[in-house]
Amino acid sequence: MDTVTMNETGVAAHLDKTIQAARLKGARVIITGISDSVAESVVDLGIDWHGVETLRDLQTGLVVALKSLGIKLG
């Protein structure tokens, strides 16, 4: 494994542990802005993010999060 792949694998594993911890605390998790390489590492590691909403950017994530709280923008 090269350094880039190891770093991305580490990021994917760390994100997964963070997501698990947040969900155990009762939080709804929304992931935004994952790079293609980290997304590939998530798949390669067999990490299951079923039930985790993944969105392309922070702006979209904030809109979705605020809507879930009943807050409408604009």
C-alpha positions as CSV (number, residue, x, y, z in Angstrom):
1,M,0.0,0.0,0.0
2,D,1.4,3.4,-0.9
3,T,1.4,6.4,1.5
4,V,-1.6,8.1,-0.1
5,T,-3.7,4.9,0.1
6,M,-2.7,4.4,3.8
7,N,-3.6,8.0,4.6
8,E,-7.0,7.6,2.9
9,T,-7.6,4.3,4.6
10,G,-6.8,5.9,8.0
11,V,-9.2,8.8,7.3
12,A,-11.9,6.4,6.3
13,A,-11.4,4.3,9.5
14,H,-11.3,7.4,11.7
15,L,-14.5,8.7,10.1
16,D,-16.2,5.4,10.7
17,K,-15.3,5.4,14.4
18,T,-16.5,9.0,14.7
19,I,-19.8,8.1,13.0
20,Q,-20.3,5.1,15.3
21,A,-19.6,7.1,18.4
22,A,-21.9,9.9,17.4
23,R,-24.7,7.4,16.5
24,L,-24.3,5.7,19.9
25,K,-24.9,9.1,21.5
26,G,-28.1,9.4,19.5
27,A,-26.9,11.9,16.8
28,R,-28.1,11.9,13.3
29,V,-25.0,11.9,11.1
30,I,-24.6,13.7,7.8
31,I,-21.3,13.4,6.0
32,T,-20.4,16.0,3.4
33,G,-17.5,16.6,1.0
34,I,-15.9,13.1,1.0
35,S,-13.2,12.9,-1.6
36,D,-13.4,10.2,-4.3
37,S,-10.3,8.5,-2.8
38,V,-11.7,8.3,0.7
39,A,-15.0,7.1,-0.6
40,E,-13.2,4.4,-2.4
41,S,-11.3,3.4,0.8
42,V,-14.6,3.2,2.6
43,V,-15.9,0.7,0.0
44,D,-12.6,-1.2,0.0
45,L,-12.7,-1.6,3.8
46,G,-16.2,-2.9,3.6
47,I,-17.5,-0.1,5.9
48,D,-21.3,0.0,6.0
49,W,-22.7,3.5,6.3
50,H,-26.3,2.4,5.9
51,G,-28.5,5.1,7.4
52,V,-25.8,7.7,7.2
53,E,-26.7,10.5,4.8
54,T,-23.9,11.5,2.5
55,L,-24.0,14.7,0.5
56,R,-21.6,16.3,-1.9
57,D,-20.9,19.6,-0.1
58,L,-21.3,21.5,3.2
59,Q,-23.9,23.9,1.9
60,T,-26.2,21.0,0.9
61,G,-25.6,19.3,4.3
62,L,-26.5,22.5,6.2
63,V,-29.7,22.9,4.2
64,V,-30.7,19.2,4.9
65,A,-29.8,19.5,8.6
66,L,-31.7,22.8,9.1
67,K,-34.8,21.3,7.2
68,S,-34.7,18.3,9.6
69,L,-35.0,20.8,12.4
70,G,-37.9,22.6,10.8
71,I,-35.9,25.6,9.7
72,K,-36.4,26.8,6.2
73,L,-34.0,29.1,4.4
74,G,-35.0,31.8,2.0
